[in-house]
């Protein structure tokens, strides 16, 4: 039986498992075993003055757009701000941009309807299609807003300019998010204001649900999956984020000891390339596209 390791929880990975085995059945392949190893789990940050200041400013119309790049981001916003969050964005006329369909569903669950979602569901896709109406190419991001973390200072400086310019984008994201979206928005003529609402923490055995594999066990499983190994091998890794892939294989893996990787998008694929890993990029982050990339890797093995 072929074996695939997915860097998601069992609940999040259930649609992928169904899509994978439906595709396998269509192609006359035996059932494929899926191991769920989330590697990292999102944890909402502690409430901070700066975050609540940003939402208050949104209610006053300070931001032209708010961006969301994952369902985790949306869930953390709901946990931090409660039902007032959707009201604040709607009341301030803030338009909602999201990276893809899963994020859109999470937004609708809290009462926000996306105004923009790119065809190519990643940060680069957002930038390629992002509406530039209202942007001001002469604007630069204030130095005070380049801070990597939320601070009272970053919330207190530059707001008068933002309220008058109406070219500011509130970027909700995780602590380990790459600056691709923020820097790209600045290049389009927006002021990108970062709001960190969650961080990723290692998925230890004590916080996992039934049927999920801890970081330690997942690494041990991969260690036995190299060429010539006599242990039950993982045939394909399905990586759903660069940070989760690095948590699994390390910063300097031996490519010959790592199974090929089905990457959820271009950012994860770029990390595969940096690590020297064999990989294939899914056409989109949907369960069906990920399943297709995994099956193609199984066929090419």
Secondary structure, 3 states (H helix, E strand, C coil): CCEEEECCCHHHHHHHHHHHHHHHHHCCCCCCEEEECCCEEEEECCCCHHHHHHHHHHHCCCCCEEEECCHHHHHHHHHHHCCHHHHHHHHCCCEEEECCHHHHHHHHHCCCCCCEECCCCCHHHHHHHCCCCCCCCCCCCCHHHHCCCCCHHHHHCCHHHHHHHCCEEEEEEECCCCCHHHHHHHHHCCEEEEEEEEEEEECCHHHCCCCECCHHHHHHHHHCCCCCCCCCCCCEEEECCHHHHHHHHCCCCCHHHCCEEEECCHHHHHHHHHHCCCEEECCCCCHHHHHHHHHHHHHHC
